[in-house]
């Protein structure tokens, strides 16, 4: 009987287990997760902080016996190494798991910045349910909260914190907010929006130290003082570290499984070792728009990669269509989006429009839209994604878009029908 071992009980691991069971009803499946909680979605944690859901609302599957009914064995442990020669995973509880196929879906973890005081009480990442419990206890109305990092994840956390009525300061090393998703104009607009909503924003700044004060010996009565590279000193009751994430792949260091930024995979999500696959935030897969391999740490890509990997694990030859960098962000009510090569490509052309508090930037290679940025243009989000992912040839419409970037829907309807990209356009127009 074939034994499939899945490392990681997040969205990728869960979808892979379910897909394997659907297509291989009698195979053995072992799902390994390193948290005692039922499998849950990290992307739901901000909604927990806001109060829209309780902890059960974060669970990926709502029935307690879901995996038992699927005859999936759950193991709570962390992988320490993989021995490809004997096809075994070594776990931190001392046990070993033999496998016929292996899926590495260990996700990512927060980057821990080397800052003095980072281990102080009252300093937390926002990544696990345990983190969320600690944050909710401290982020009471009126509490002074400093957040390190204003990237994509940071802005989602910031939205949740603001809803709790805290006094919020945000420190970002980059010269603008969301620097890996937005250009200077767009990032500046998001900053202005946040400041107008009462958030104090420091860009081009680093946290140099976090100093516990004991509260009683400090005139601010705060438990922490945060010192910035700008010379500012900020009193805080809670400090949240949201300075980015990196794939959890350290345990593969001496395994012989090829890793670059993530676990390198082919179009079938298979690694360089036959029968070993990777999916989700730890996987590095091919992006057809940029023509390179990327780690795309978003849940829709994780789900599709898991599905494709699982099908190949049970012998169904299936290829991933590709991954595209996709980010749609709600920052205190301001919608922004970024798709593909938003910074542009060598020899490419671009069009840009900023008006009435909205911004739109389009990047072209020949007559194909390869990337875009938008702030406030909510009606164009679906069309932008369709044009970039579909690599739709625009022909004469490229020049029309360069003259008026707002005609994206017209360009999509005119160009996509004859190129097999039509279905999304009609649905979008009805909406």
DASULBEL-V721664 format. One record per residue. N is the residue number from 1. RES is the residue in three letters. NEAR is the number of other C-alpha atoms within 8 Angstrom. D_CENTER is the distance of its C-alpha to the mean C-alpha in Angstrom with 1 decimal. Layout:
n->N res->RES near->NEAR d_center->D_CENTER
n->N res->RES near->NEAR d_center->D_CENTER
This chain:
n->1 res->UNK near->5 d_center->35.6
n->2 res->UNK near->8 d_center->32.3
n->3 res->UNK near->12 d_center->29.9
n->4 res->UNK near->14 d_center->26.1
n->5 res->UNK near->14 d_center->24.1
n->6 res->UNK near->16 d_center->20.4
n->7 res->UNK near->14 d_center->18.7
n->8 res->UNK near->14 d_center->15.8
n->9 res->UNK near->16 d_center->16.1
n->10 res->UNK near->13 d_center->12.6
n->11 res->UNK near->13 d_center->12.0
n->12 res->UNK near->15 d_center->12.7
n->13 res->UNK near->15 d_center->15.7
n->14 res->UNK near->11 d_center->17.1
n->15 res->UNK near->11 d_center->17.0
n->16 res->UNK near->13 d_center->18.6
n->17 res->UNK near->13 d_center->21.2
n->18 res->UNK near->9 d_center->22.1
n->19 res->UNK near->11 d_center->22.4
n->20 res->UNK near->13 d_center->24.6
n->21 res->UNK near->12 d_center->26.7
n->22 res->UNK near->7 d_center->27.3
n->23 res->UNK near->8 d_center->28.6
n->24 res->UNK near->8 d_center->30.2
n->25 res->UNK near->7 d_center->31.8
n->26 res->UNK near->6 d_center->33.7
n->27 res->UNK near->10 d_center->31.4
n->28 res->UNK near->10 d_center->30.3
n->29 res->UNK near->13 d_center->26.6
n->30 res->UNK near->12 d_center->25.4
n->31 res->UNK near->16 d_center->22.0
n->32 res->UNK near->14 d_center->21.2
n->33 res->UNK near->15 d_center->19.0
n->34 res->UNK near->9 d_center->19.4
n->35 res->UNK near->7 d_center->19.3
n->36 res->UNK near->6 d_center->22.3
n->37 res->UNK near->5 d_center->20.5
n->38 res->UNK near->6 d_center->20.4
n->39 res->UNK near->12 d_center->17.2
n->40 res->UNK near->12 d_center->14.7
n->41 res->UNK near->11 d_center->11.3
n->42 res->UNK near->9 d_center->9.4
n->43 res->UNK near->5 d_center->8.2
n->44 res->UNK near->9 d_center->11.9
n->45 res->UNK near->13 d_center->12.8
n->46 res->UNK near->11 d_center->13.1
n->47 res->UNK near->10 d_center->15.5
n->48 res->UNK near->14 d_center->17.4
n->49 res->UNK near->12 d_center->17.8
n->50 res->UNK near->11 d_center->19.1
n->51 res->UNK near->7 d_center->21.4
n->52 res->UNK near->7 d_center->20.6
n->53 res->UNK near->10 d_center->20.3
n->54 res->UNK near->8 d_center->21.7
n->55 res->UNK near->8 d_center->20.2
n->56 res->UNK near->7 d_center->21.3
n->57 res->UNK near->9 d_center->19.2
n->58 res->UNK near->13 d_center->16.0
n->59 res->UNK near->11 d_center->17.6
n->60 res->UNK near->8 d_center->16.5
n->61 res->UNK near->8 d_center->20.2
n->62 res->UNK near->8 d_center->22.8
n->63 res->UNK near->5 d_center->25.9
n->64 res->UNK near->6 d_center->26.7
n->65 res->UNK near->6 d_center->28.4
n->66 res->UNK near->9 d_center->25.8
n->67 res->UNK near->10 d_center->25.4
n->68 res->UNK near->8 d_center->29.1
n->69 res->UNK near->7 d_center->30.1
n->70 res->UNK near->8 d_center->28.1
n->71 res->UNK near->8 d_center->29.9
n->72 res->UNK near->12 d_center->26.7
n->73 res->UNK near->9 d_center->27.5
n->74 res->UNK near->9 d_center->25.0
n->75 res->UNK near->8 d_center->25.2
n->76 res->UNK near->9 d_center->23.8
n->77 res->UNK near->11 d_center->23.6
n->78 res->UNK near->10 d_center->21.6
n->79 res->UNK near->11 d_center->22.2
n->80 res->UNK near->9 d_center->24.2
n->81 res->UNK near->11 d_center->25.1
n->82 res->UNK near->12 d_center->25.7
n->83 res->UNK near->10 d_center->29.2
n->84 res->UNK near->9 d_center->29.2
n->85 res->UNK near->4 d_center->33.0
n->86 res->UNK near->6 d_center->33.6
n->87 res->UNK near->10 d_center->30.3
n->88 res->UNK near->11 d_center->29.5
n->89 res->UNK near->13 d_center->26.6
n->90 res->UNK near->13 d_center->27.8
n->91 res->UNK near->13 d_center->26.4
n->92 res->UNK near->9 d_center->26.7
n->93 res->UNK near->6 d_center->29.3
n->94 res->UNK near->6 d_center->31.6
n->95 res->UNK near->7 d_center->31.4
n->96 res->UNK near->8 d_center->30.7
n->97 res->UNK near->9 d_center->29.3
n->98 res->UNK near->9 d_center->30.9
n->99 res->UNK near->12 d_center->29.0
n->100 res->UNK near->10 d_center->29.8
n->101 res->UNK near->12 d_center->26.3
n->102 res->UNK near->12 d_center->23.2
n->103 res->UNK near->14 d_center->19.5
n->104 res->UNK near->12 d_center->17.2
n->105 res->UNK near->17 d_center->14.0
n->106 res->UNK near->14 d_center->13.7
n->107 res->UNK near->11 d_center->9.9
n->108 res->UNK near->10 d_center->9.1
n->109 res->UNK near->9 d_center->10.9
n->110 res->UNK near->11 d_center->11.3
n->111 res->UNK near->9 d_center->13.4
n->112 res->UNK near->6 d_center->16.9
n->113 res->UNK near->6 d_center->18.7
n->114 res->UNK near->5 d_center->22.4
n->115 res->UNK near->9 d_center->23.9
n->116 res->UNK near->8 d_center->27.2
n->117 res->UNK near->9 d_center->26.8
n->118 res->UNK near->10 d_center->23.2
n->119 res->UNK near->5 d_center->24.6
n->120 res->UNK near->9 d_center->26.6
n->121 res->UNK near->5 d_center->26.8
n->122 res->UNK near->10 d_center->24.7
n->123 res->UNK near->11 d_center->21.8
n->124 res->UNK near->11 d_center->18.6
n->125 res->UNK near->9 d_center->14.9
n->126 res->UNK near->11 d_center->13.0
n->127 res->UNK near->10 d_center->11.3
n->128 res->UNK near->8 d_center->14.0
n->129 res->UNK near->9 d_center->16.6
n->130 res->UNK near->6 d_center->19.1
n->131 res->UNK near->11 d_center->17.4
n->132 res->UNK near->13 d_center->17.3
n->133 res->UNK near->8 d_center->21.0
n->134 res->UNK near->9 d_center->21.9
n->135 res->UNK near->11 d_center->20.2
n->136 res->UNK near->9 d_center->21.9
n->137 res->UNK near->7 d_center->25.2
n->138 res->UNK near->10 d_center->25.1
n->139 res->UNK near->13 d_center->23.4
n->140 res->UNK near->10 d_center->26.6
n->141 res->UNK near->7 d_center->28.0
n->142 res->UNK near->7 d_center->29.2
n->143 res->UNK near->13 d_center->27.5
n->144 res->UNK near->13 d_center->26.6
n->145 res->UNK near->14 d_center->22.9
n->146 res->UNK near->12 d_center->21.6
n->147 res->UNK near->15 d_center->17.9
n->148 res->UNK near->14 d_center->17.0
n->149 res->UNK near->13 d_center->14.3
n->150 res->UNK near->15 d_center->13.6
n->151 res->UNK near->15 d_center->10.4
n->152 res->UNK near->10 d_center->7.7
n->153 res->UNK near->9 d_center->6.9
n->154 res->UNK near->13 d_center->10.7
n->155 res->UNK near->13 d_center->11.8
n->156 res->UNK near->12 d_center->10.5
n->157 res->UNK near->10 d_center->12.3
n->158 res->UNK near->10 d_center->15.2
n->159 res->UNK near->12 d_center->15.8
n->160 res->UNK near->12 d_center->16.3
n->161 res->UNK near->13 d_center->18.5
n->162 res->UNK near->11 d_center->20.6
n->163 res->UNK near->8 d_center->21.3
n->164 res->UNK near->11 d_center->22.9
n->165 res->UNK near->10 d_center->25.4
n->166 res->UNK near->14 d_center->24.8
n->167 res->UNK near->10 d_center->25.9
n->168 res->UNK near->13 d_center->22.7
n->169 res->UNK near->12 d_center->22.5
n->170 res->UNK near->13 d_center->19.5
n->171 res->UNK near->15 d_center->19.8
n->172 res->UNK near->17 d_center->17.9
n->173 res->UNK near->9 d_center->19.2
n->174 res->UNK near->9 d_center->18.5
n->175 res->UNK near->9 d_center->21.2
n->176 res->UNK near->12 d_center->19.2
n->177 res->UNK near->14 d_center->16.3
n->178 res->UNK near->11 d_center->12.9
n->179 res->UNK near->12 d_center->14.6
n->180 res->UNK near->5 d_center->12.0
n->181 res->UNK near->11 d_center->11.7
n->182 res->UNK near->13 d_center->15.3
n->183 res->UNK near->9 d_center->18.8
n->184 res->UNK near->9 d_center->21.4
n->185 res->UNK near->8 d_center->22.9
n->186 res->UNK near->12 d_center->19.7
n->187 res->UNK near->13 d_center->18.4
n->188 res->UNK near->10 d_center->21.9
n->189 res->UNK near->10 d_center->22.1
n->190 res->UNK near->12 d_center->19.1
n->191 res->UNK near->11 d_center->20.8
n->192 res->UNK near->8 d_center->24.1
n->193 res->UNK near->9 d_center->22.7
n->194 res->UNK near->13 d_center->21.3
n->195 res->UNK near->10 d_center->24.6
n->196 res->UNK near->7 d_center->26.6
n->197 res->UNK near->7 d_center->24.9
n->198 res->UNK near->7 d_center->26.1
n->199 res->UNK near->11 d_center->23.2
n->200 res->UNK near->9 d_center->24.5
n->201 res->UNK near->11 d_center->22.4
n->202 res->UNK near->9 d_center->23.1
n->203 res->UNK near->11 d_center->21.7
n->204 res->UNK near->9 d_center->22.9
n->205 res->UNK near->12 d_center->23.4
n->206 res->UNK near->10 d_center->22.7
n->207 res->UNK near->12 d_center->23.4
n->208 res->UNK near->10 d_center->26.3
n->209 res->UNK near->11 d_center->27.3
n->210 res->UNK near->14 d_center->26.9
n->211 res->UNK near->11 d_center->30.3
n->212 res->UNK near->10 d_center->31.4
n->213 res->UNK near->11 d_center->34.4
n->214 res->UNK near->9 d_center->35.6
n->215 res->UNK near->11 d_center->35.8
n->216 res->UNK near->7 d_center->39.6
n->217 res->UNK near->7 d_center->40.3
n->218 res->UNK near->9 d_center->38.2
n->219 res->UNK near->7 d_center->39.4
n->220 res->UNK near->6 d_center->36.0
n->221 res->UNK near->8 d_center->36.0
n->222 res->UNK near->13 d_center->32.4
n->223 res->UNK near->12 d_center->31.3
n->224 res->UNK near->15 d_center->29.2
n->225 res->UNK near->13 d_center->29.9
n->226 res->UNK near->13 d_center->27.2
n->227 res->UNK near->13 d_center->28.6
n->228 res->UNK near->12 d_center->27.0
n->229 res->UNK near->9 d_center->28.0
n->230 res->UNK near->6 d_center->29.4
n->231 res->UNK near->6 d_center->32.0
n->232 res->UNK near->7 d_center->30.7
n->233 res->UNK near->8 d_center->30.9
n->234 res->UNK near->7 d_center->28.9
n->235 res->UNK near->11 d_center->29.8
n->236 res->UNK near->14 d_center->27.1
n->237 res->UNK near->12 d_center->27.2
n->238 res->UNK near->15 d_center->23.6
n->239 res->UNK near->12 d_center->21.2
n->240 res->UNK near->12 d_center->17.4
n->241 res->UNK near->12 d_center->15.6
n->242 res->UNK near->15 d_center->12.2
n->243 res->UNK near->13 d_center->12.7
n->244 res->UNK near->9 d_center->9.6
n->245 res->UNK near->8 d_center->8.6
n->246 res->UNK near->9 d_center->10.4
n->247 res->UNK near->13 d_center->11.0
n->248 res->UNK near->10 d_center->13.7
n->249 res->UNK near->11 d_center->16.4
n->250 res->UNK near->5 d_center->19.2
n->251 res->UNK near->10 d_center->21.4
n->252 res->UNK near->10 d_center->21.7
n->253 res->UNK near->8 d_center->23.4
n->254 res->UNK near->7 d_center->26.9
n->255 res->UNK near->9 d_center->26.2
n->256 res->UNK near->7 d_center->26.9
n->257 res->UNK near->11 d_center->23.6
n->258 res->UNK near->8 d_center->22.4
n->259 res->UNK near->8 d_center->19.2
n->260 res->UNK near->7 d_center->18.2
n->261 res->UNK near->8 d_center->14.7
n->262 res->UNK near->12 d_center->13.8
n->263 res->UNK near->14 d_center->16.3
n->264 res->UNK near->14 d_center->18.0
n->265 res->UNK near->15 d_center->18.7
n->266 res->UNK near->9 d_center->21.0
n->267 res->UNK near->11 d_center->20.8
n->268 res->UNK near->12 d_center->21.5
n->269 res->UNK near->15 d_center->18.7
n->270 res->UNK near->14 d_center->21.6
n->271 res->UNK near->15 d_center->21.8
n->272 res->UNK near->9 d_center->25.0
n->273 res->UNK near->8 d_center->26.5
n->274 res->UNK near->6 d_center->27.7
n->275 res->UNK near->10 d_center->26.5
n->276 res->UNK near->12 d_center->23.4
n->277 res->UNK near->14 d_center->20.0
n->278 res->UNK near->17 d_center->16.3
n->279 res->UNK near->15 d_center->13.3
n->280 res->UNK near->18 d_center->9.6
n->281 res->UNK near->15 d_center->7.4
n->282 res->UNK near->19 d_center->11.0
n->283 res->UNK near->14 d_center->12.4
n->284 res->UNK near->14 d_center->13.5
n->285 res->UNK near->14 d_center->14.7
n->286 res->UNK near->13 d_center->16.8
n->287 res->UNK near->12 d_center->15.8
n->288 res->UNK near->9 d_center->19.0
n->289 res->UNK near->11 d_center->18.6
n->290 res->UNK near->8 d_center->18.4
n->291 res->UNK near->7 d_center->20.5
n->292 res->UNK near->7 d_center->18.6
n->293 res->UNK near->9 d_center->16.3
n->294 res->UNK near->9 d_center->12.6
n->295 res->UNK near->11 d_center->9.6
n->296 res->UNK near->11 d_center->7.1
n->297 res->UNK near->9 d_center->3.9
n->298 res->UNK near->9 d_center->3.8
n->299 res->UNK near->8 d_center->6.6
n->300 res->UNK near->6 d_center->9.5
n->301 res->UNK near->11 d_center->9.5
n->302 res->UNK near->14 d_center->9.4
n->303 res->UNK near->12 d_center->12.2
n->304 res->UNK near->9 d_center->14.2
n->305 res->UNK near->13 d_center->14.1
n->306 res->UNK near->15 d_center->15.3
n->307 res->UNK near->11 d_center->18.0
n->308 res->UNK near->13 d_center->19.3
n->309 res->UNK near->17 d_center->19.4
n->310 res->UNK near->12 d_center->21.2
n->311 res->UNK near->14 d_center->23.7
n->312 res->UNK near->11 d_center->24.6
n->313 res->UNK near->12 d_center->25.0
n->314 res->UNK near->9 d_center->27.7
n->315 res->UNK near->6 d_center->29.3
n->316 res->UNK near->7 d_center->28.2
n->317 res->UNK near->7 d_center->27.6
n->318 res->UNK near->9 d_center->24.5
n->319 res->UNK near->8 d_center->22.5
n->320 res->UNK near->10 d_center->18.9
n->321 res->UNK near->5 d_center->19.4
n->322 res->UNK near->9 d_center->16.7
n->323 res->UNK near->10 d_center->13.1
n->324 res->UNK near->11 d_center->12.5
n->325 res->UNK near->9 d_center->10.1
n->326 res->UNK near->10 d_center->9.5
n->327 res->UNK near->9 d_center->8.5
n->328 res->UNK near->8 d_center->10.7
n->329 res->UNK near->11 d_center->11.1
n->330 res->UNK near->11 d_center->14.0
n->331 res->UNK near->13 d_center->15.4
n->332 res->UNK near->8 d_center->18.5
n->333 res->UNK near->5 d_center->19.5
n->334 res->UNK near->11 d_center->18.8
n->335 res->UNK near->12 d_center->16.7
n->336 res->UNK near->14 d_center->15.3
n->337 res->UNK near->13 d_center->13.7
n->338 res->UNK near->15 d_center->13.0
n->339 res->UNK near->15 d_center->13.7
n->340 res->UNK near->14 d_center->14.7
n->341 res->UNK near->13 d_center->16.9
n->342 res->UNK near->15 d_center->17.0
n->343 res->UNK near->8 d_center->19.0
n->344 res->UNK near->12 d_center->21.6
n->345 res->UNK near->9 d_center->23.3
n->346 res->UNK near->4 d_center->26.6
n->347 res->UNK near->5 d_center->29.5
n->348 res->UNK near->10 d_center->27.5
n->349 res->UNK near->9 d_center->28.4
n->350 res->UNK near->10 d_center->26.7
n->351 res->UNK near->11 d_center->27.5
n->352 res->UNK near->10 d_center->26.6
n->353 res->UNK near->8 d_center->27.7
n->354 res->UNK near->8 d_center->27.4
n->355 res->UNK near->6 d_center->29.5
n->356 res->UNK near->4 d_center->29.8
n->357 res->UNK near->7 d_center->26.7
n->358 res->UNK near->10 d_center->24.6
n->359 res->UNK near->15 d_center->23.3
n->360 res->UNK near->14 d_center->22.7
n->361 res->UNK near->13 d_center->22.4
n->362 res->UNK near->13 d_center->22.8
n->363 res->UNK near->17 d_center->22.9
n->364 res->UNK near->15 d_center->25.3
n->365 res->UNK near->11 d_center->26.4
n->366 res->UNK near->6 d_center->29.8
n->367 res->UNK near->9 d_center->29.7
n->368 res->UNK near->13 d_center->26.0
n->369 res->UNK near->15 d_center->23.2
n->370 res->UNK near->15 d_center->20.6
n->371 res->UNK near->15 d_center->18.3
n->372 res->UNK near->17 d_center->18.3
n->373 res->UNK near->17 d_center->17.4
n->374 res->UNK near->13 d_center->18.6
n->375 res->UNK near->15 d_center->19.2
n->376 res->UNK near->10 d_center->21.2
n->377 res->UNK near->12 d_center->21.8
n->378 res->UNK near->8 d_center->20.4
n->379 res->UNK near->5 d_center->23.0
n->380 res->UNK near->9 d_center->21.7
n->381 res->UNK near->9 d_center->18.0
n->382 res->UNK near->8 d_center->18.9
n->383 res->UNK near->12 d_center->21.5
n->384 res->UNK near->11 d_center->19.4
n->385 res->UNK near->11 d_center->16.9
n->386 res->UNK near->10 d_center->20.0
n->387 res->UNK near->13 d_center->21.8
n->388 res->UNK near->15 d_center->19.2
n->389 res->UNK near->9 d_center->18.1
n->390 res->UNK near->8 d_center->21.8
n->391 res->UNK near->10 d_center->23.1
n->392 res->UNK near->12 d_center->25.9
n->393 res->UNK near->8 d_center->29.0
n->394 res->UNK near->11 d_center->30.1
n->395 res->UNK near->6 d_center->33.6
n->396 res->UNK near->6 d_center->35.5
n->397 res->UNK near->8 d_center->32.6
n->398 res->UNK near->11 d_center->30.9
n->399 res->UNK near->7 d_center->33.7
n->400 res->UNK near->10 d_center->33.7
n->401 res->UNK near->13 d_center->30.1
n->402 res->UNK near->10 d_center->30.8
n->403 res->UNK near->7 d_center->33.6
n->404 res->UNK near->7 d_center->31.7
n->405 res->UNK near->14 d_center->27.9
n->406 res->UNK near->7 d_center->28.0
n->407 res->UNK near->9 d_center->29.6
n->408 res->UNK near->11 d_center->26.4
n->409 res->UNK near->9 d_center->27.4
n->410 res->UNK near->7 d_center->30.9
n->411 res->UNK near->11 d_center->29.7
n->412 res->UNK near->11 d_center->27.5
n->413 res->UNK near->10 d_center->30.4
n->414 res->UNK near->7 d_center->32.8
n->415 res->UNK near->11 d_center->31.0
n->416 res->UNK near->12 d_center->28.7
n->417 res->UNK near->9 d_center->31.5
n->418 res->UNK near->7 d_center->33.3
n->419 res->UNK near->8 d_center->30.2
n->420 res->UNK near->6 d_center->29.0
n->421 res->UNK near->12 d_center->26.2
n->422 res->UNK near->11 d_center->28.2
n->423 res->UNK near->6 d_center->26.9
n->424 res->UNK near->8 d_center->24.0
n->425 res->UNK near->11 d_center->26.2
n->426 res->UNK near->8 d_center->28.9
n->427 res->UNK near->8 d_center->26.6
n->428 res->UNK near->9 d_center->24.8
n->429 res->UNK near->6 d_center->28.3
n->430 res->UNK near->5 d_center->29.5
n->431 res->UNK near->4 d_center->26.8
